[in-house]
Structures are given as structure tokens and as C-alpha cells.
């Protein structure tokens, strides 16, 4: 059986499971998109918060607190650097095995990498291997997040009611504050209820374990959408079709650079005001 046939078979099975002959409403798409984005940003913010209040003590105890925090933020940046590699990898997965397989693998990798951080041994147990393991898992998060971007935000915008496209296009952005609220709430609970020694020893690990459960919910919410006729139609019309990387760079290289750096100020400011103040 060819890869294309396998892809078709996988997605037909998923479509049979979820399709009940009804058109998916914009509201249902919005719920799936927000759940998916919340799970992604929850995974990222769990690490971001731990990089301030846990990892400087657990992974970088051999330097002072400020320098340990800077090292933690350096590891935090690895996920963003890894995203282009993740895009290349998951475009290939998409073409070989289909969108459902791509999304399943991406969310499984994202959840597994986040949960694995919850089992991370400290510098006192394994020395510099603690830093190496943390870096590898952080890179895995970045690769996975690149594959988890599935075009559902575009599907939501294109299926929005007339006159409300801007409103519906905004909804995916709610994933970031929702993910931050859930991650912050979990850490706040454990910090408030545990002695400092117990929190550093084991309490900080539980928010990482919660990530896998959230990703499972997000996976089923989104799989229901990527197998819908609306989503398939948009791909067949090339409205959501991935383009070859080199061809895209040749044709739109300047636009890609501008598009990559234009949001830099907003993303940098967002992380600065949500995470960095915790170091104080």
C-alpha cells in the first residue's frame, strides 16, 4: 500500500468515526481551535514558569540565581529555533501519512516531551546531563509545536458568519492567555500549599504531568475538525496546502523575513510581561 493510499485510509477511518452527516458550525470549529491552542501554550508556559522558579535551582545550582535564570531562558529559546526544522519534518509527515497522522504525532510528541520534563533529574543527581536532557526536551517541544499548527485558524476564519470574520479570526489568539492562566494557576496552587523544599523536590512536576491529559483532549477536539469535508475542501483548493520550502523561499523570501520579524516585538513583550517578572 502506497503512502498516499495509507494517508487516505487513515483519514477515511477518522472521518467515519467523527462524521455524522452534519456540517460543522463555526462555533464548533472555534471550540476545537481554542482548546488546541490552549493546550499548546499551556505546555510552553509550564516550561516558561518553571524556567524562572524551578530550573535555576534544580538544573543550574552551580551559578548564582540571576545567571541560572538567564541560562534557563536560553534553553527556553531553543524551542523557537527548532520550529523551522519541525515545519520541514511535519510537512513530510503530512504528505506521506496525512493530516490526522501529522497532528497525532505532533501532539503526542509535544505532550511526551512536556511530561518527560516532569521526570527530569536535577544537577545534583546527574550533573551536566540534566542540562543536556532539558535542552533536548525543549527542542522536541519546538519541533512538535511546528507540527501542531494545522490550519484550523484559517478554517475558522473562512467559515465565519458574514460580517464576523475578524471576531472569529481573533479567537485562536485566546489560547495564549488561557494556557497562561491554567499553567499559572497550577503552579500557584502548589507553591501556596507545599513547603519550598517539597515544591522543588517534587511539587513542580505535577503541572508537567497534567499536560499530557490536556493534549489528549485537544487531540480529539482537533481530529474531529481536520477530517471534516470543509477542511478537506480547503486543502484540495490549495487554500491550506503546504508549499515546497525552497520554492516558497525563492518566491516570497522577503515577505517571509518581514513576516517572521514583524511579530517579534509583540511576542517578546508578551513573554517579558508574563514570565520574566516571576524572576523578581
N, C-alpha and C positions, 0 to 999 in steps of 0.2 A: 504493500500500500504506500503510495507516494505521500510526501509531506503535505501536499495540498489536499489530498483526499483525507488524510488524518485530521487536518485542520477543519475541513468541512464536517467530518463525522463528529468531532468534539463539540463543535458549535451547534450542530443539529441536535445532539443529545441535550445540551444545555437549553436550547430553545424549546424542545419538547417538555422539559421539566418546568420551565417558567411561563411559557406562552399559553394563555387561556383564551385566546381569540379576542382579547380586548386591547385597544390602543392604550399605550402607557401615557398617562396625563402628565403635563408639565409639573404638577405638584409632586407626583411620584418620582419623576426624574430629579427634582430639586432635593427631595429627602435622600435619595441614594447618593447624589453628588455631595451633599453636606456631610453625610455620615462618612463617606470615603475620605474627604478632605480632612475631617476632624481626626480620623484615625491616623492619617499620615503625619499631621502636625503634632498630634499627641506623642507619637514616637520620637519626633525631633525635639519637642520641648521637654520630654522626660530626660533626654540626654543633656539638653542645654541647662536645665536646672541642676542636675547632678554635677555638671562640669564646674559649677560655682560652689555648691555646698558640700559635695562629697569627694570628687576626684582629686582636688588639691591635697586633701588629707590622705586618701586611700592609695592613690596611684603616684602622686608626686610629693611624698613626705620629705624627700631629701633636699628640697629647696624651700625657701620661705613661702608664706601663704600667697603673696601677690604674684610671685613668679610661677607658683603652681597653678594659679588661676589662669595666667597667660598661656601656660603650656596646655591646659585643658581647652581653652578657646582655640588654640592652634589645631588640636585634634578635632574640635568641632568643625573647623573649616574644611577638613578632608572630605566630608560628605558632599559639599558643594563642588569641589574639584572633581569628584568622581562621577558626577551626574552626566557629563557628556559621554563618558565611557558606558554608563548604564543605558543611555539612549541608543547607542550603536548596538549593544548586546540585545536589547529587548526589541529593537526593530527587526533583527534577525529572527528572534523567537516568534514574533508576530507573523512574519512571512512563512515560517516553517510550520508552525503549530496552531496559529490562530490567536484571536484577541483574548478568548477565555483563558487559554493556557498561559498567555503572557501575563495577564492580570493575576492569575492564581499564583504563578511563580514569583512575581514581583511582591505581592502582599505576603506570601509565605516567607520570602527572604527578609522582608522588612520586619515582620513580626519575630522571626527567629533571631535575627541579629540583635533586636532590642531585648528580647528575653535573655539571650546569651550574656548581654551586659549585666543582667541581674545576678549571674553566676561568676562574674569577674573576680578573680583573686587579687588581693592587694599587693603592693610593692613588698610588704613585709613577708609575704608567702613565696612569691616567685621572682622578685626583683624586677629587672627591666622587661621581662616577659609580660608583665602587667600592662606596660605602656604599649608594647607591640600588639597584644591581643585587643586592647581598647581601640587602637588605630585601625586594625583590620575590620573590626565590627562596625566602626564608624564609616569606613569606606563602603562596606556592604550595605549600610543604610542608604548612603547616597546613590549607589547603583540601583538599589531596589526602588527608591522613590522615583527615579527617572522612568522606570518601567510601569509604575503605578499611575502615571499621568496618562489617562485613557481617552481623552477627547470628550468625556461626558459633559464638561463645562460648555463645549461648543454645541453638543446635542441639546442641552438645556436652553441655550440662547436661541438656537434655531427653531425650537418648538415652543417658545414663549408665546403667550397670547399677544395679539396685536396691541401695540402701544405700551407693552410692559417688558420689552426685551432688555432694556437697561437694568430694570429691577431684578429680573431673573439672572442676568449675567453677573450681577453682584453677589448672588447667593453663595457660589463656591468660595468666595473670599472669607465667609464666616467660619470656614474650617480652621483658620489660624487662631482667632480668638477663642473659639470653642475648645480646640485642642490645648491651648494655653490654660484655660480655666480648669479643665479636668486634670491636667498634669499638676498644676499649682495646688489644686485642692487636695490631691492625694499626698503630695509632699508636705503640705501644711498640716494635714491630719497626723502624719507620722512624726513630724518634728514636734508637734504640740503634745503628743501622747507618750512619747518614748524618751527616756534619758538619752543624753547626747552620745554616750558610749554605745548604747544599743542601736541607736539610729545609724551610726557609722558602721557598726558591725554587721547588721542585717536589715534594719528597718528600711533603708533606702532602696533595697532590692525589690520590694513589692510593687511599686509603680511600674517597673520594667516587666514584671510578670503579667500585670493587667493588660499590657499592650497586645499580647497575643490574642486574648479574648476579644478585644475591641477590633482587631484586624479580621478575625473570623466573621464577626457581624458585618463589617464593612465589605468583606469579600462577597458574601451572599447578596447584600444590598446592591452591589455594583454588577455582579454577574447577571442579575435579573435584567439589567439595562443594556449591557453590551451585546446581548443576544436578541434584542428586540428588532422588529422589521425597520423601525425608524433609524436605528443605529446602523444596521446593515445597508440601508439605502444611502445614507450619507457617505459610507465608505465606498460603495460601488460608484457613486457620483464623484468620488475623489475629494469630497468636501473635508473628509477626515483621513485621507490616505497619506501615510508617511512617504516622504520623497527620499531618493538616494542622497546620502550625506554629502558626497563630493559635488554632485550636480547642484544641490541646494546652495552650497558654499560658493560655487562659481557664479551662480545666478543672483544670489541675494547676500553675498558676503558682507557688504557694507551695512545692509539692513539688519543682519544677524548681530553684528558687533554693536550697533546702536541699540538694538532691542535687548541685548544682554546687559549693557551698562546703564541704560536709562533707568531701570528699576533699582539700581544699586543704592541710591540714596534712601529710597523708601524701605528697602529690605534691611539695610544697615541700621537705619534709625529704629526700625521695628524691633530688631534683636537687641539693640542697645537699650531701649527703654523697657523691654520686657524681661531681659535676662541679666544684663550687666549690673543693674542696681542691686541685685542679690548679693554681689560680692562685697557690698558695703555694710 
